[in-house]
C-alpha cells in the first residue's frame, strides 16, 4: 500500500515548521468522522477543508471559503493528504516554508459520509460555524467545486451590494448647537470609496486604490462579508484606506441602524484602519484637526441613518480651526 503521507512529509521538515510531521509508519485508526476548516493566511488567504478518511485528513484548499448558499459554488483545490494530528493545528508556519503564514482553526466538528468516490464526495457537516449537506465534485485534475446542498443557514442573508454610493455631508461653517447629539471625525480630504469584502477578497466601488490595501482589508475580515465606507488618503507618507462606516455586515444591511450603533459595530471588527470618532466635543476635534494640518472635520448625528448617494444635513463638513 502506498504511503499516503509521503507527499506531505516531502514538503515539510520537522526542524523548520511547527506543523505535525509524523514518521513513516502505519496510519492511526480513526472513526472517519472528524472535519476541520482552517483559515490559512498564506500567499493568498484561503480556507482548508479537511475530512478524516482512512487514517488521514483528505484536504481541499477553498479560496473563498465554504459557500453559505446553494446559489453559488466555490472552487476547491485538492491538496495532499494531511496527518490526523493536523486537525488540532494552528500557528505560524515560517516564511519561506511550504504554506508559510498563519493557520487559524476556523471550525471543527464531526461529519457523516453519504458518498465517497474518486470524483464526488457527499457529506454532512456538524460544526459550530458551519453545518449542513455539501458535495465536492471534480471538474478537472486537482480542481474541484464545492456546493451546498441544503438551504442557506440564514435564509435572509444576502451578499454585500455593489451598486451603492457613499453618503455625502453638507458644507457648513459652524458647529452644531447641541453637540451632545453629534459625533465628530477628522476629514482627510481623500477619495471616497466603498469597499465590498466577500470571501476574504475586496473590491473598491467608486474609486480605485493600491491592491495591497484591499488584500489587507480582506485578510482582516476573513470570512465575514461586509460593505464599508471610507476614503483613500495619505498617512505618514503612505497610501491608506481609512474606514469610518459599515453599511452591510454578515449578510444584512445596516442602513437603518443609527450612526452610533454602526460605529460600535465597526469598532468591534478590529480593523487597523478605522478612523477615530469623538461624540460631543466638536471644538476640541476641530482644533486637533487644525494642528494636524487637516482642512476639515465631519459632524455626524448620532441617530443618523445611512442614505446611499444622498447629501444629508445629518452629516456636515466643517472647516478645521477656529
C-alpha positions in Angstrom: 0.0 0.0 0.0 1.4 3.4 -0.9 2.4 5.9 1.8 -0.4 8.4 1.8 1.6 11.0 3.8 4.7 10.8 1.6 3.9 14.0 -0.3 3.1 15.8 3.0 6.4 14.8 4.5 8.3 15.6 1.3 7.2 19.2 1.5 7.9 19.7 5.2 10.8 19.4 7.7 10.0 18.9 11.4 13.1 21.1 12.2 11.7 24.1 10.4 7.9 24.0 10.8 5.6 23.7 13.9 3.3 21.5 11.9 3.0 17.9 12.9 5.3 15.8 10.8 4.8 12.1 11.6 7.4 9.5 10.8 6.8 6.8 8.2 4.7 4.0 9.6 1.2 2.6 10.0 -1.6 5.2 9.8 -3.7 5.6 13.0 -7.2 4.1 13.1 -10.0 6.6 13.4 -13.7 6.8 13.1 -13.7 8.7 9.8 -16.0 11.4 11.2 -13.7 14.4 12.1 -13.6 17.5 9.9 -11.8 20.7 10.3 -11.8 24.1 8.4 -8.6 26.1 8.9 -8.2 29.8 7.8 -4.8 30.0 6.2 -3.1 33.3 5.7 -0.5 32.1 3.2 0.5 33.9 -0.1 -3.2 34.4 -0.6 -5.9 33.9 2.0 -7.9 30.7 1.7 -9.7 28.1 3.8 -8.6 24.4 4.1 -11.3 21.8 4.4 -10.1 18.5 5.8 -12.1 15.3 6.1 -10.9 12.3 8.1 -10.7 9.2 5.8 -8.8 6.0 6.3 -6.2 7.4 8.7 -5.5 10.8 7.0 -7.2 14.1 6.5 -8.2 14.4 2.9 -7.8 18.1 2.0 -9.0 20.8 -0.3 -8.0 24.5 -0.4 -11.1 26.7 -0.8 -10.1 30.2 -1.8 -13.4 31.8 -0.9 -14.5 29.5 1.9 -17.4 27.2 2.1 -20.5 28.6 0.2 -23.2 29.7 2.6 -25.9 29.2 -0.1 -26.7 26.7 -2.9 -26.8 29.6 -5.3 -23.0 29.8 -5.6 -20.4 27.1 -6.0 -16.8 27.7 -4.8 -13.6 26.4 -6.2 -11.9 23.7 -4.1 -8.4 22.7 -5.0 -7.5 19.1 -3.9 -4.2 19.1 -2.0 -2.0 16.4 -0.4 -3.4 14.3 2.5 -2.6 15.6 6.0 -2.0 13.6 9.2 -4.9 13.3 11.7 -2.9 15.5 14.2 -3.3 18.4 11.8 -7.0 18.7 12.9 -5.9 20.5 16.0 -3.1 22.5 14.5 -3.0 26.3 14.5 0.1 28.6 14.5 2.6 30.4 12.3 4.3 28.5 9.5 7.7 30.3 8.9 8.1 32.4 5.8 9.8 30.6 3.1 8.4 27.2 4.1 5.7 25.5 2.2 2.4 27.2 3.1 4.1 29.9 5.1 1.7 32.1 7.1 -0.7 31.9 9.9 -3.1 29.0 10.3 -6.2 29.5 12.4 -8.8 26.9 13.5 -11.9 28.3 11.9 -14.3 25.4 12.7 -14.1 21.8 13.8 -16.6 19.1 14.4 -17.9 15.8 13.1 -19.3 14.8 9.7 -21.2 11.9 8.0 -20.3 10.4 4.7 -23.1 10.0 2.2 -21.0 9.1 -0.8 -17.2 8.9 -1.5 -15.8 8.2 -4.9 -12.7 9.5 -6.7 -14.7 12.2 -8.4 -17.5 13.0 -5.9 -17.8 13.3 -2.1 -21.1 14.0 -0.4 -21.1 14.7 3.3 -23.0 16.4 6.2 -21.0 18.7 8.5 -21.8 19.3 12.2 -19.7 22.2 13.2 -20.0 25.3 15.4 -19.8 27.8 12.5 -20.9 25.7 9.6 -23.3 22.8 9.4 -25.3 21.2 6.6 -25.0 18.9 3.5 -22.3 19.6 0.9 -20.9 17.9 -2.1 -17.4 18.2 -3.6 -17.2 17.2 -7.3 -14.1 17.1 -9.6 -14.0 19.4 -12.6 -10.5 18.6 -13.9 -7.3 17.4 -12.3 -6.9 18.9 -8.8 -9.7 21.4 -9.4 -13.0 20.6 -7.7 -16.1 22.6 -6.8 -17.9 22.6 -3.5 -21.7 23.1 -3.5 -24.0 23.5 -0.5 -27.0 21.1 -0.9 -29.1 22.4 2.0 -30.9 25.8 2.0 -28.9 28.7 3.4 -28.3 28.5 7.2 -29.6 32.1 7.3 -32.2 32.4 4.5 -32.4 36.2 4.9 -28.7 36.8 4.3 -27.6 38.4 1.1 -24.2 39.3 -0.4 -23.0 42.9 0.1 -24.4 45.1 -2.6 -22.2 46.5 -5.4 -24.4 49.4 -6.5 -24.5 51.7 -3.5 -22.7 55.1 -3.5 -21.3 57.0 -0.5 -23.5 59.3 1.6 -22.2 62.9 1.5 -22.1 65.7 4.0 -23.5 69.2 3.6 -20.9 72.1 3.8 -21.4 74.3 6.9 -19.3 76.8 8.7 -20.4 76.5 12.3 -20.5 73.6 14.8 -24.0 72.1 15.6 -25.6 73.9 18.6 -26.4 70.7 20.6 -23.0 68.9 20.4 -24.3 66.1 22.7 -26.4 64.8 19.8 -23.4 64.6 17.4 -20.1 62.9 16.9 -17.0 64.3 15.1 -14.4 62.8 12.8 -11.3 64.0 11.1 -11.7 64.6 7.3 -8.6 63.6 5.5 -9.6 65.0 2.1 -9.1 61.7 0.3 -11.1 60.0 -2.4 -14.2 58.4 -1.1 -14.9 54.7 -2.0 -17.0 51.9 -0.6 -15.1 48.6 0.0 -17.0 45.4 -0.8 -15.4 42.4 1.0 -16.6 38.9 0.4 -14.7 35.6 0.8 -11.6 37.5 2.0 -11.4 39.5 -1.2 -12.0 43.2 -1.6 -13.4 45.2 -4.4 -13.5 49.0 -4.2 -16.6 50.8 -5.6 -16.3 54.3 -6.9 -12.6 54.8 -6.8 -9.5 52.5 -7.2 -6.6 52.2 -4.9 -3.4 50.0 -4.4 -4.3 46.3 -4.5 -2.4 45.7 -1.2 -4.9 47.8 0.6 -7.7 45.5 -0.5 -5.7 42.5 0.4 -5.1 43.7 3.9 -8.7 44.5 4.4 -9.9 41.1 3.1 -7.4 39.2 5.3 -8.6 41.2 8.4 -12.2 40.4 7.8 -11.6 36.8 6.7 -14.9 35.0 6.0 -17.1 37.9 7.2 -18.8 39.7 4.2 -19.1 43.5 4.6 -19.6 46.7 2.8 -17.5 49.5 4.3 -17.4 53.3 3.7 -14.0 55.0 3.7 -11.5 57.1 1.8 -8.1 56.7 0.2 -5.7 59.1 1.8 -2.0 59.5 2.5 -1.0 58.9 6.1 2.6 59.4 7.2 3.7 59.4 3.6 1.9 56.1 2.7 -1.3 55.3 0.9 -4.1 54.1 3.2 -7.7 53.2 3.0 -9.3 54.8 6.1 -12.6 53.2 7.2 -15.3 55.2 9.0 -18.6 53.3 8.5 -20.1 49.8 7.9 -23.2 49.6 5.7 -23.7 45.8 5.4 -22.3 43.1 7.6 -22.7 39.3 7.8 -25.3 39.3 5.1 -27.6 42.1 6.4 -27.9 45.8 5.7 -27.2 48.3 8.4 -28.6 51.4 6.6 -31.4 51.9 9.2 -29.1 51.4 12.2 -28.1 54.8 13.8 -24.6 56.1 13.2 -23.7 55.4 16.8 -24.6 51.7 16.5 -22.8 51.4 13.2 -19.6 52.8 14.6 -19.8 50.4 17.6 -20.2 47.5 15.1 -17.3 48.8 13.0 -15.0 49.2 16.1 -15.9 45.6 17.0 -14.4 44.3 13.7 -10.9 45.0 15.0 -9.7 46.7 11.7 -6.4 48.6 12.0 -7.5 51.3 9.5 -10.7 52.5 11.3 -10.7 56.3 11.9 -11.5 57.6 15.4 -14.8 59.2 16.3 -15.5 61.6 19.1 -19.0 62.1 20.5 -19.8 65.5 21.9 -16.7 67.8 21.8 -16.6 69.2 18.3 -14.5 72.3 19.2 -11.6 70.1 20.5 -11.8 67.9 17.4 -11.7 70.9 15.1 -8.7 72.3 16.9 -6.9 69.0 16.9 -7.5 68.7 13.1 -6.0 72.1 12.5 -2.9 71.2 14.5 -2.5 68.1 12.2 -2.8 70.2 9.1 -6.2 69.0 8.1 -8.6 71.3 6.4 -11.9 69.9 7.7 -13.8 67.8 10.1 -17.1 66.0 9.7 -20.0 66.2 12.2 -22.5 63.3 12.2 -25.7 63.0 14.1 -25.6 60.0 16.5 -29.0 58.9 15.4 -28.4 59.4 11.6 -29.3 56.7 9.2 -27.2 56.0 6.1 -28.6 57.2 2.8 -26.5 55.8 -0.1 -25.7 58.5 -2.7 -27.6 61.3 -0.8 -26.2 64.6 0.5 -27.7 65.0 4.0 -27.7 67.7 6.7 -27.3 64.8 9.2 -23.6 64.9 8.1 -21.8 68.2 8.0 -18.4 69.1 6.6 -16.9 71.9 8.8 -13.7 73.9 8.5 -10.9 73.0 11.0 -9.5 75.6 13.4 -11.4 78.4 15.0 
